[in-house]
Amino acid sequence: MAKVSRRRPYVVAKSAQTLDGKVAAANGRSQWITSSQTRLFARQRRDRFKAIMTGAETVIKDNPRLTGVRRGNLIKVVVDSTLRVSPRAKVFQLPELCWLATTRRADSKRIRRFEAMGVRVVLCPRRRDRVSLPFLFDQLARAGLEKVLIEGGPTLIGQALRDGLVDSMDIYIAPKIMGDNAALDSVVGLPALAVTRLYRLTNLKIKRINPDILVQGDVHRNR
Ligand SMILES: NC(=O)c1ccc[n+]([C@@H]2O[C@H](COP(=O)([O-])OP(=O)(O)OC[C@H]3O[C@@H](n4cnc5c(N)ncnc54)[C@H](OP(=O)(O)O)[C@@H]3O)[C@@H](O)[C@H]2O)c1
């Protein structure tokens, strides 16, 4: 039988972090690491994408709206294997623009509740007991969402990198130091690699957005 090849969108992962690579304090709060000028720039960049994706934990902790500036039809995608997020979360304010990627671990009544609101619930196979990102990205590409921005958190970005699904990164760095071991690192969950086998960014672009710095680059993994 012929193998069905997976499609996938162009994927950018974005994080806003301190100089020591922290994206949230130990209490889970990340608002705000970067300046208001940087956040406006990052919001304007959302308009270049067809969809913006985030993890369940970011919805629970930050309750973001994930809106662009001009683009009214930006699709929001929430990844949540068991449907822990609240239907009242701000991200679902325009439910017809929302996808909720989940698995059979989710309660069927909860699935129906989101569907009744108009949210598109995508039942995905499991990978490492969570939503299969290769499957989900294939579904997004098939729906014409060929440019996707992942806005954290670090668990989702880590898994997308691990699955080889991230093409490039936008890393906003504030000239601040958190220095707390319990604070959250910008990428987590990758297997420990030798320093010769790390993920690298190439074709670097560096931009100053006072007082912060944006580092953009294409993602490569040394094998
Ligand atoms: N500064 C920044 O740029 C920034 C941006 C965003 C968030 N944050 C901070 O990051 C923190 C939240 O990040 P987080 O890393 O804890 O969580 P996250 O990446 O937002 O969400 C991770 C959760 O999504 C669900 N999930 C389902 N399928 C997944 C998959 N294939 N791969 C990964 N996750 C999957 C999992 O929950 P289930 O297993 O229950 O499905 C997982 O625990 C908050 O403190 C927030 O403030 C900072």
The ligand as a MOL file (V3000), in Angstrom:
LIG
                    3D

  0  0  0     0  0            999 V3000
M  V30 BEGIN CTAB
M  V30 COUNTS 48 52 0 0 0
M  V30 BEGIN ATOM
M  V30 1 N 7.1050 34.3620 27.6790 0
M  V30 2 C 6.5450 33.6680 26.7140 0
M  V30 3 O 6.8850 33.8030 25.5270 0
M  V30 4 C 5.4690 32.6880 27.0470 0
M  V30 5 C 4.5790 32.2840 26.0450 0
M  V30 6 C 3.5960 31.3420 26.3750 0
M  V30 7 C 3.5340 30.8470 27.6600 0
M  V30 8 N 4.3970 31.2710 28.6000 0 CHG=1
M  V30 9 C 4.3560 30.7170 29.9640 0
M  V30 10 O 4.5410 29.3240 29.8360 0
M  V30 11 C 3.7980 28.6660 30.8400 0
M  V30 12 C 2.9660 27.5770 30.1950 0
M  V30 13 O 3.8140 26.7670 29.4110 0
M  V30 14 P 3.9150 25.2020 29.6300 0
M  V30 15 O 5.1650 24.7640 28.9620 0
M  V30 16 O 3.7240 24.8860 31.0690 0 CHG=-1
M  V30 17 O 2.6480 24.6640 28.8520 0
M  V30 18 P 2.1140 24.8430 27.3420 0
M  V30 19 O 3.2050 24.5350 26.3680 0
M  V30 20 O 1.3860 26.1220 27.2170 0
M  V30 21 O 1.0200 23.7030 27.3130 0
M  V30 22 C 1.4700 22.3840 27.4550 0
M  V30 23 C 0.3050 21.4970 27.6430 0
M  V30 24 O -0.3820 21.3290 26.3960 0
M  V30 25 C -0.8950 20.0270 26.3540 0
M  V30 26 N -0.4590 19.3050 25.1440 0
M  V30 27 C -1.2530 18.4950 24.4120 0
M  V30 28 N -0.5750 17.9500 23.4170 0
M  V30 29 C 0.6940 18.4110 23.5120 0
M  V30 30 C 1.8510 18.1500 22.7630 0
M  V30 31 N 1.8690 17.3330 21.7030 0
M  V30 32 N 3.0060 18.7330 23.1290 0
M  V30 33 C 3.0160 19.5790 24.1790 0
M  V30 34 N 1.9410 19.8700 24.9410 0
M  V30 35 C 0.7780 19.2700 24.6070 0
M  V30 36 C -0.3320 19.2640 27.5530 0
M  V30 37 O -1.3340 19.1640 28.5300 0
M  V30 38 P -2.1850 17.8060 28.5450 0
M  V30 39 O -1.1760 16.6940 28.7050 0
M  V30 40 O -3.1270 17.9720 29.6540 0
M  V30 41 O -2.8100 17.7830 27.1930 0
M  V30 42 C 0.7670 20.1440 28.0650 0
M  V30 43 O 0.9260 20.0890 29.4600 0
M  V30 44 C 2.9610 29.7020 31.5640 0
M  V30 45 O 3.5930 30.0000 32.7840 0
M  V30 46 C 3.0130 30.8880 30.6300 0
M  V30 47 O 2.9560 32.1040 31.3540 0
M  V30 48 C 5.3540 32.1820 28.3310 0
M  V30 END ATOM
M  V30 BEGIN BOND
M  V30 1 1 1 2
M  V30 2 2 2 3
M  V30 3 1 2 4
M  V30 4 1 4 5
M  V30 5 2 4 48
M  V30 6 2 5 6
M  V30 7 1 6 7
M  V30 8 2 7 8
M  V30 9 1 8 9
M  V30 10 1 8 48
M  V30 11 1 9 10
M  V30 12 1 9 46
M  V30 13 1 10 11
M  V30 14 1 11 12
M  V30 15 1 11 44
M  V30 16 1 12 13
M  V30 17 1 13 14
M  V30 18 2 14 15
M  V30 19 1 14 16
M  V30 20 1 14 17
M  V30 21 1 17 18
M  V30 22 2 18 19
M  V30 23 1 18 20
M  V30 24 1 18 21
M  V30 25 1 21 22
M  V30 26 1 22 23
M  V30 27 1 23 24
M  V30 28 1 23 42
M  V30 29 1 24 25
M  V30 30 1 25 26
M  V30 31 1 25 36
M  V30 32 1 26 27
M  V30 33 1 26 35
M  V30 34 2 27 28
M  V30 35 1 28 29
M  V30 36 1 29 30
M  V30 37 2 29 35
M  V30 38 1 30 31
M  V30 39 2 30 32
M  V30 40 1 32 33
M  V30 41 2 33 34
M  V30 42 1 34 35
M  V30 43 1 36 37
M  V30 44 1 36 42
M  V30 45 1 37 38
M  V30 46 2 38 39
M  V30 47 1 38 40
M  V30 48 1 38 41
M  V30 49 1 42 43
M  V30 50 1 44 45
M  V30 51 1 44 46
M  V30 52 1 46 47
M  V30 END BOND
M  V30 END CTAB
M  END
